[in-house]
Amino acid sequence: MKKCMDADNLHRRLAKIMGQIKAIDRMVDDDVPCEDVLSQISAAKSALNKAGQVILEGHIHHCIKDAVEQGDDAEIENFTKAIERFANMQ
């Protein structure tokens, strides 16, 4: 997996997301207004979605490109299923 993406970039994004989740948890304890909590949840979801996009882009540029060149239909089918699962996350 590391060969097909910028792992450092992804680790930074995931660390930020974990910080956002911890902040949301603190907001609940601090009795922050619901609208503010929902806004932070939306921001965390967007950040997680972007992390998924980074993974998809790297996978397309490396693994899927190689699979197409080699005629690896199984890898392409697996990728199609992964995209469907990712799209259903939205």
N, CA, C and O atoms as CSV, one atom per row, in Angstrom:
chain,resi,resn,atom,element,x,y,z
A,1,MET,N,N,0.819,-1.193,0.000
A,1,MET,CA,C,0.000,0.000,0.000
A,1,MET,C,C,0.863,1.256,0.000
A,1,MET,O,O,0.507,2.243,-0.643
A,2,LYS,N,N,1.989,1.238,0.708
A,2,LYS,CA,C,2.833,2.432,0.782
A,2,LYS,C,C,3.364,2.850,-0.580
A,2,LYS,O,O,3.603,4.035,-0.816
A,3,LYS,N,N,3.550,1.887,-1.478
A,3,LYS,CA,C,4.123,2.221,-2.780
A,3,LYS,C,C,3.165,3.019,-3.657
A,3,LYS,O,O,3.598,3.669,-4.609
A,4,CYS,N,N,1.886,2.980,-3.355
A,4,CYS,CA,C,0.935,3.640,-4.245
A,4,CYS,C,C,0.354,4.923,-3.663
A,4,CYS,O,O,-0.637,5.443,-4.174
A,5,MET,N,N,0.969,5.439,-2.591
A,5,MET,CA,C,0.446,6.700,-2.051
A,5,MET,C,C,1.517,7.414,-1.250
A,5,MET,O,O,2.565,6.851,-0.931
A,6,ASP,N,N,1.236,8.636,-0.941
A,6,ASP,CA,C,2.099,9.442,-0.086
A,6,ASP,C,C,1.708,9.146,1.359
A,6,ASP,O,O,0.807,9.777,1.912
A,7,ALA,N,N,2.398,8.177,1.963
A,7,ALA,CA,C,2.039,7.724,3.308
A,7,ALA,C,C,2.179,8.842,4.332
A,7,ALA,O,O,1.363,8.937,5.249
A,8,ASP,N,N,3.195,9.689,4.196
A,8,ASP,CA,C,3.368,10.789,5.151
A,8,ASP,C,C,2.170,11.733,5.108
A,8,ASP,O,O,1.667,12.155,6.149
A,9,ASN,N,N,1.721,12.057,3.912
A,9,ASN,CA,C,0.544,12.909,3.748
A,9,ASN,C,C,-0.666,12.266,4.407
A,9,ASN,O,O,-1.419,12.931,5.118
A,10,LEU,N,N,-0.852,10.982,4.173
A,10,LEU,CA,C,-1.997,10.286,4.739
A,10,LEU,C,C,-1.917,10.235,6.264
A,10,LEU,O,O,-2.926,10.426,6.942
A,11,HIS,N,N,-0.730,9.980,6.806
A,11,HIS,CA,C,-0.569,9.961,8.269
A,11,HIS,C,C,-0.900,11.329,8.876
A,11,HIS,O,O,-1.540,11.399,9.925
A,12,ARG,N,N,-0.474,12.404,8.229
A,12,ARG,CA,C,-0.799,13.752,8.724
A,12,ARG,C,C,-2.308,13.972,8.713
A,12,ARG,O,O,-2.869,14.498,9.675
A,13,ARG,N,N,-2.954,13.578,7.646
A,13,ARG,CA,C,-4.407,13.741,7.556
A,13,ARG,C,C,-5.121,12.937,8.647
A,13,ARG,O,O,-6.039,13.440,9.295
A,14,LEU,N,N,-4.698,11.701,8.843
A,14,LEU,CA,C,-5.338,10.853,9.845
A,14,LEU,C,C,-5.108,11.380,11.258
A,14,LEU,O,O,-6.004,11.301,12.099
A,15,ALA,N,N,-3.926,11.915,11.528
A,15,ALA,CA,C,-3.660,12.507,12.846
A,15,ALA,C,C,-4.574,13.702,13.085
A,15,ALA,O,O,-5.082,13.892,14.190
A,16,LYS,N,N,-4.779,14.500,12.052
A,16,LYS,CA,C,-5.681,15.649,12.171
A,16,LYS,C,C,-7.110,15.178,12.438
A,16,LYS,O,O,-7.812,15.754,13.270
A,17,ILE,N,N,-7.533,14.146,11.742
A,17,ILE,CA,C,-8.881,13.609,11.926
A,17,ILE,C,C,-9.047,13.084,13.352
A,17,ILE,O,O,-10.076,13.322,13.986
A,18,MET,N,N,-8.046,12.376,13.854
A,18,MET,CA,C,-8.127,11.869,15.222
A,18,MET,C,C,-8.234,13.029,16.215
A,18,MET,O,O,-8.964,12.938,17.202
A,19,GLY,N,N,-7.515,14.103,15.956
A,19,GLY,CA,C,-7.624,15.287,16.804
A,19,GLY,C,C,-9.023,15.886,16.747
A,19,GLY,O,O,-9.568,16.306,17.768
A,20,GLN,N,N,-9.597,15.923,15.555
A,20,GLN,CA,C,-10.959,16.447,15.420
A,20,GLN,C,C,-11.956,15.589,16.197
A,20,GLN,O,O,-12.852,16.124,16.849
A,21,ILE,N,N,-11.810,14.285,16.134
A,21,ILE,CA,C,-12.719,13.376,16.838
A,21,ILE,C,C,-12.587,13.566,18.350
A,21,ILE,O,O,-13.589,13.608,19.064
A,22,LYS,N,N,-11.354,13.681,18.833
A,22,LYS,CA,C,-11.149,13.912,20.266
A,22,LYS,C,C,-11.767,15.245,20.681
A,22,LYS,O,O,-12.347,15.351,21.762
A,23,ALA,N,N,-11.645,16.254,19.833
A,23,ALA,CA,C,-12.235,17.561,20.137
A,23,ALA,C,C,-13.760,17.463,20.189
A,23,ALA,O,O,-14.394,18.087,21.040
A,24,ILE,N,N,-14.338,16.697,19.296
A,24,ILE,CA,C,-15.795,16.502,19.308
A,24,ILE,C,C,-16.215,15.830,20.612
A,24,ILE,O,O,-17.209,16.217,21.227
A,25,ASP,N,N,-15.459,14.836,21.024
A,25,ASP,CA,C,-15.764,14.145,22.271
A,25,ASP,C,C,-15.707,15.118,23.457
A,25,ASP,O,O,-16.564,15.068,24.340
A,26,ARG,N,N,-14.712,15.993,23.480
A,26,ARG,CA,C,-14.607,16.999,24.550
A,26,ARG,C,C,-15.776,17.979,24.489
A,26,ARG,O,O,-16.277,18.421,25.522
A,27,MET,N,N,-16.209,18.315,23.271
A,27,MET,CA,C,-17.325,19.248,23.114
A,27,MET,C,C,-18.591,18.706,23.784
A,27,MET,O,O,-19.365,19.462,24.372
A,28,VAL,N,N,-18.790,17.398,23.690
A,28,VAL,CA,C,-19.956,16.782,24.313
A,28,VAL,C,C,-19.875,16.966,25.831
A,28,VAL,O,O,-20.863,17.328,26.471
A,29,ASP,N,N,-18.702,16.718,26.398
A,29,ASP,CA,C,-18.519,16.867,27.847
A,29,ASP,C,C,-18.618,18.326,28.287
A,29,ASP,O,O,-19.048,18.609,29.405
A,30,ASP,N,N,-18.222,19.250,27.413
A,30,ASP,CA,C,-18.226,20.677,27.751
A,30,ASP,C,C,-19.566,21.341,27.474
A,30,ASP,O,O,-19.692,22.559,27.596
A,31,ASP,N,N,-20.561,20.554,27.105
A,31,ASP,CA,C,-21.912,21.057,26.862
A,31,ASP,C,C,-21.939,22.157,25.791
A,31,ASP,O,O,-22.624,23.170,25.931
A,32,VAL,N,N,-21.175,21.924,24.727
A,32,VAL,CA,C,-21.141,22.853,23.595
A,32,VAL,C,C,-22.465,22.735,22.838
A,32,VAL,O,O,-23.026,21.642,22.760
A,33,PRO,N,N,-22.973,23.829,22.284
A,33,PRO,CA,C,-24.244,23.755,21.540
A,33,PRO,C,C,-24.207,22.697,20.426
A,33,PRO,O,O,-23.187,22.494,19.767
A,34,CYS,N,N,-25.331,22.046,20.244
A,34,CYS,CA,C,-25.450,20.958,19.258
A,34,CYS,C,C,-25.019,21.390,17.864
A,34,CYS,O,O,-24.386,20.618,17.143
A,35,GLU,N,N,-25.355,22.613,17.479
A,35,GLU,CA,C,-25.009,23.098,16.142
A,35,GLU,C,C,-23.496,23.101,15.937
A,35,GLU,O,O,-23.009,22.785,14.851
A,36,ASP,N,N,-22.758,23.460,16.988
A,36,ASP,CA,C,-21.301,23.485,16.889
A,36,ASP,C,C,-20.724,22.076,16.796
A,36,ASP,O,O,-19.770,21.832,16.057
A,37,VAL,N,N,-21.307,21.160,17.548
A,37,VAL,CA,C,-20.858,19.765,17.493
A,37,VAL,C,C,-21.115,19.203,16.102
A,37,VAL,O,O,-20.247,18.552,15.521
A,38,LEU,N,N,-22.298,19.451,15.573
A,38,LEU,CA,C,-22.626,18.963,14.224
A,38,LEU,C,C,-21.699,19.552,13.172
A,38,LEU,O,O,-21.318,18.869,12.222
A,39,SER,N,N,-21.339,20.803,13.337
A,39,SER,CA,C,-20.413,21.443,12.402
A,39,SER,C,C,-19.051,20.756,12.434
A,39,SER,O,O,-18.436,20.544,11.389
A,40,GLN,N,N,-18.584,20.412,13.620
A,40,GLN,CA,C,-17.296,19.728,13.733
A,40,GLN,C,C,-17.362,18.303,13.196
A,40,GLN,O,O,-16.396,17.811,12.612
A,41,ILE,N,N,-18.489,17.647,13.390
A,41,ILE,CA,C,-18.664,16.302,12.812
A,41,ILE,C,C,-18.610,16.383,11.292
A,41,ILE,O,O,-17.998,15.533,10.645
A,42,SER,N,N,-19.236,17.387,10.728
A,42,SER,CA,C,-19.208,17.576,9.280
A,42,SER,C,C,-17.777,17.795,8.787
A,42,SER,O,O,-17.374,17.246,7.762
A,43,ALA,N,N,-17.020,18.597,9.524
A,43,ALA,CA,C,-15.623,18.849,9.137
A,43,ALA,C,C,-14.798,17.565,9.200
A,43,ALA,O,O,-13.966,17.319,8.327
A,44,ALA,N,N,-15.023,16.749,10.226
A,44,ALA,CA,C,-14.286,15.480,10.358
A,44,ALA,C,C,-14.658,14.519,9.229
A,44,ALA,O,O,-13.795,13.830,8.685
A,45,LYS,N,N,-15.942,14.476,8.880
A,45,LYS,CA,C,-16.367,13.623,7.765
A,45,LYS,C,C,-15.721,14.066,6.460
A,45,LYS,O,O,-15.293,13.233,5.661
A,46,SER,N,N,-15.650,15.368,6.246
A,46,SER,CA,C,-15.016,15.883,5.026
A,46,SER,C,C,-13.539,15.514,4.983
A,46,SER,O,O,-13.017,15.129,3.936
A,47,ALA,N,N,-12.874,15.634,6.119
A,47,ALA,CA,C,-11.453,15.290,6.182
A,47,ALA,C,C,-11.238,13.802,5.939
A,47,ALA,O,O,-10.283,13.416,5.266
A,48,LEU,N,N,-12.111,12.969,6.476
A,48,LEU,CA,C,-12.005,11.530,6.259
A,48,LEU,C,C,-12.266,11.182,4.796
A,48,LEU,O,O,-11.599,10.319,4.225
A,49,ASN,N,N,-13.231,11.854,4.202
A,49,ASN,CA,C,-13.520,11.652,2.786
A,49,ASN,C,C,-12.302,12.018,1.934
A,49,ASN,O,O,-11.968,11.302,0.990
A,50,LYS,N,N,-11.650,13.113,2.258
A,50,LYS,CA,C,-10.464,13.539,1.504
A,50,LYS,C,C,-9.332,12.521,1.661
A,50,LYS,O,O,-8.602,12.254,0.707
A,51,ALA,N,N,-9.185,11.957,2.853
A,51,ALA,CA,C,-8.169,10.918,3.055
A,51,ALA,C,C,-8.464,9.716,2.146
A,51,ALA,O,O,-7.547,9.129,1.571
A,52,GLY,N,N,-9.727,9.360,2.022
A,52,GLY,CA,C,-10.107,8.275,1.117
A,52,GLY,C,C,-9.791,8.609,-0.325
A,52,GLY,O,O,-9.364,7.743,-1.090
A,53,GLN,N,N,-10.000,9.859,-0.699
A,53,GLN,CA,C,-9.688,10.284,-2.068
A,53,GLN,C,C,-8.189,10.183,-2.344
A,53,GLN,O,O,-7.781,9.789,-3.437
A,54,VAL,N,N,-7.380,10.536,-1.362
A,54,VAL,CA,C,-5.924,10.425,-1.516
A,54,VAL,C,C,-5.538,8.969,-1.779
A,54,VAL,O,O,-4.708,8.684,-2.642
A,55,ILE,N,N,-6.144,8.059,-1.032
A,55,ILE,CA,C,-5.859,6.630,-1.227
A,55,ILE,C,C,-6.317,6.176,-2.608
A,55,ILE,O,O,-5.578,5.484,-3.309
A,56,LEU,N,N,-7.525,6.556,-3.003
A,56,LEU,CA,C,-8.038,6.172,-4.323
A,56,LEU,C,C,-7.152,6.687,-5.450
A,56,LEU,O,O,-6.836,5.948,-6.383
A,57,GLU,N,N,-6.756,7.942,-5.366
A,57,GLU,CA,C,-5.912,8.516,-6.417
A,57,GLU,C,C,-4.592,7.779,-6.537
A,57,GLU,O,O,-4.150,7.467,-7.643
A,58,GLY,N,N,-3.958,7.499,-5.403
A,58,GLY,CA,C,-2.696,6.765,-5.438
A,58,GLY,C,C,-2.874,5.373,-6.003
A,58,GLY,O,O,-2.045,4.896,-6.778
A,59,HIS,N,N,-3.946,4.728,-5.617
A,59,HIS,CA,C,-4.219,3.367,-6.097
A,59,HIS,C,C,-4.444,3.366,-7.608
A,59,HIS,O,O,-3.960,2.478,-8.309
A,60,ILE,N,N,-5.172,4.349,-8.101
A,60,ILE,CA,C,-5.414,4.440,-9.547
A,60,ILE,C,C,-4.109,4.643,-10.302
A,60,ILE,O,O,-3.852,3.967,-11.298
A,61,HIS,N,N,-3.289,5.570,-9.832
A,61,HIS,CA,C,-2.063,5.921,-10.553
A,61,HIS,C,C,-1.010,4.819,-10.534
A,61,HIS,O,O,-0.133,4.788,-11.397
A,62,HIS,N,N,-1.087,3.923,-9.567
A,62,HIS,CA,C,-0.070,2.878,-9.500
A,62,HIS,C,C,-0.667,1.492,-9.736
A,62,HIS,O,O,-0.428,0.871,-10.772
A,63,CYS,N,N,-1.434,1.023,-8.779
A,63,CYS,CA,C,-1.920,-0.371,-8.827
A,63,CYS,C,C,-2.873,-0.625,-9.991
A,63,CYS,O,O,-2.733,-1.623,-10.698
A,64,ILE,N,N,-3.819,0.248,-10.190
A,64,ILE,CA,C,-4.801,0.031,-11.252
A,64,ILE,C,C,-4.164,0.235,-12.622
A,64,ILE,O,O,-4.473,-0.491,-13.567
A,65,LYS,N,N,-3.287,1.210,-12.727
A,65,LYS,CA,C,-2.568,1.408,-13.987
A,65,LYS,C,C,-1.817,0.127,-14.360
A,65,LYS,O,O,-1.869,-0.317,-15.507
A,66,ASP,N,N,-1.123,-0.459,-13.387
A,66,ASP,CA,C,-0.399,-1.706,-13.629
A,66,ASP,C,C,-1.358,-2.848,-13.979
A,66,ASP,O,O,-1.071,-3.654,-14.864
A,67,ALA,N,N,-2.490,-2.911,-13.285
A,67,ALA,CA,C,-3.465,-3.979,-13.542
A,67,ALA,C,C,-4.023,-3.883,-14.954
A,67,ALA,O,O,-4.205,-4.902,-15.620
A,68,VAL,N,N,-4.294,-2.669,-15.414
A,68,VAL,CA,C,-4.813,-2.483,-16.776
A,68,VAL,C,C,-3.755,-2.908,-17.790
A,68,VAL,O,O,-4.059,-3.607,-18.756
A,69,GLU,N,N,-2.514,-2.485,-17.566
A,69,GLU,CA,C,-1.430,-2.835,-18.494
A,69,GLU,C,C,-1.201,-4.346,-18.559
A,69,GLU,O,O,-0.835,-4.881,-19.605
A,70,GLN,N,N,-1.421,-5.032,-17.422
A,70,GLN,CA,C,-1.193,-6.479,-17.365
A,70,GLN,C,C,-2.466,-7.288,-17.626
A,70,GLN,O,O,-2.428,-8.519,-17.645
A,71,GLY,N,N,-3.594,-6.595,-17.826
A,71,GLY,CA,C,-4.852,-7.295,-18.079
A,71,GLY,C,C,-5.381,-8.038,-16.870
A,71,GLY,O,O,-6.039,-9.069,-17.012
A,72,ASP,N,N,-5.100,-7.525,-15.682
A,72,ASP,CA,C,-5.522,-8.168,-14.432
A,72,ASP,C,C,-6.966,-7.778,-14.112
A,72,ASP,O,O,-7.216,-6.825,-13.373
A,73,ASP,N,N,-7.903,-8.525,-14.677
A,73,ASP,CA,C,-9.324,-8.228,-14.497
A,73,ASP,C,C,-9.778,-8.368,-13.050
A,73,ASP,O,O,-10.672,-7.640,-12.616
A,74,ALA,N,N,-9.183,-9.286,-12.295
A,74,ALA,CA,C,-9.574,-9.485,-10.897
A,74,ALA,C,C,-9.253,-8.239,-10.067
A,74,ALA,O,O,-10.064,-7.814,-9.245
A,75,GLU,N,N,-8.093,-7.667,-10.279
A,75,GLU,CA,C,-7.708,-6.447,-9.543
A,75,GLU,C,C,-8.632,-5.289,-9.900
A,75,GLU,O,O,-9.021,-4.507,-9.033
A,76,ILE,N,N,-8.975,-5.185,-11.157
A,76,ILE,CA,C,-9.883,-4.121,-11.603
A,76,ILE,C,C,-11.266,-4.325,-10.981
A,76,ILE,O,O,-11.897,-3.356,-10.560
A,77,GLU,N,N,-11.737,-5.550,-10.918
A,77,GLU,CA,C,-13.030,-5.848,-10.297
A,77,GLU,C,C,-13.006,-5.514,-8.804
A,77,GLU,O,O,-13.965,-4.944,-8.284
A,78,ASN,N,N,-11.922,-5.862,-8.115
A,78,ASN,CA,C,-11.793,-5.529,-6.692
A,78,ASN,C,C,-11.824,-4.018,-6.485
A,78,ASN,O,O,-12.426,-3.525,-5.531
A,79,PHE,N,N,-11.180,-3.299,-7.377
A,79,PHE,CA,C,-11.158,-1.843,-7.273
A,79,PHE,C,C,-12.552,-1.263,-7.493
A,79,PHE,O,O,-12.949,-0.320,-6.809
A,80,THR,N,N,-13.282,-1.816,-8.432
A,80,THR,CA,C,-14.652,-1.366,-8.688
A,80,THR,C,C,-15.506,-1.527,-7.428
A,80,THR,O,O,-16.280,-0.634,-7.084
A,81,LYS,N,N,-15.368,-2.654,-6.748
A,81,LYS,CA,C,-16.111,-2.886,-5.512
A,81,LYS,C,C,-15.683,-1.901,-4.423
A,81,LYS,O,O,-16.518,-1.411,-3.663
A,82,ALA,N,N,-14.389,-1.614,-4.348
A,82,ALA,CA,C,-13.891,-0.663,-3.350
A,82,ALA,C,C,-14.454,0.735,-3.596
A,82,ALA,O,O,-14.798,1.441,-2.648
A,83,ILE,N,N,-14.548,1.133,-4.849
A,83,ILE,CA,C,-15.112,2.445,-5.182
A,83,ILE,C,C,-16.587,2.490,-4.787
A,83,ILE,O,O,-17.051,3.500,-4.260
A,84,GLU,N,N,-17.317,1.424,-5.031
A,84,GLU,CA,C,-18.729,1.367,-4.646
A,84,GLU,C,C,-18.890,1.518,-3.134
A,84,GLU,O,O,-19.762,2.257,-2.675
A,85,ARG,N,N,-18.055,0.824,-2.358
A,85,ARG,CA,C,-18.120,0.935,-0.899
A,85,ARG,C,C,-17.787,2.357,-0.457
A,85,ARG,O,O,-18.454,2.914,0.415
A,86,PHE,N,N,-16.757,2.938,-1.061
A,86,PHE,CA,C,-16.347,4.302,-0.710
A,86,PHE,C,C,-17.455,5.294,-1.051
A,86,PHE,O,O,-17.736,6.206,-0.274
A,87,ALA,N,N,-18.072,5.119,-2.193
A,87,ALA,CA,C,-19.151,6.034,-2.614
A,87,ALA,C,C,-20.349,5.926,-1.671
A,87,ALA,O,O,-21.036,6.921,-1.444
A,88,ASN,N,N,-20.609,4.764,-1.130
A,88,ASN,CA,C,-21.730,4.587,-0.208
A,88,ASN,C,C,-21.457,5.216,1.147
A,88,ASN,O,O,-22.381,5.403,1.939
A,89,MET,N,N,-20.197,5.548,1.428
A,89,MET,CA,C,-19.831,6.215,2.678
A,89,MET,C,C,-20.355,7.636,2.741
A,89,MET,O,O,-20.601,8.172,3.822
A,90,GLN,N,N,-20.523,8.233,1.592
A,90,GLN,CA,C,-20.901,9.632,1.537
A,90,GLN,C,C,-22.177,9.793,2.252
A,90,GLN,O,O,-22.700,10.904,2.338
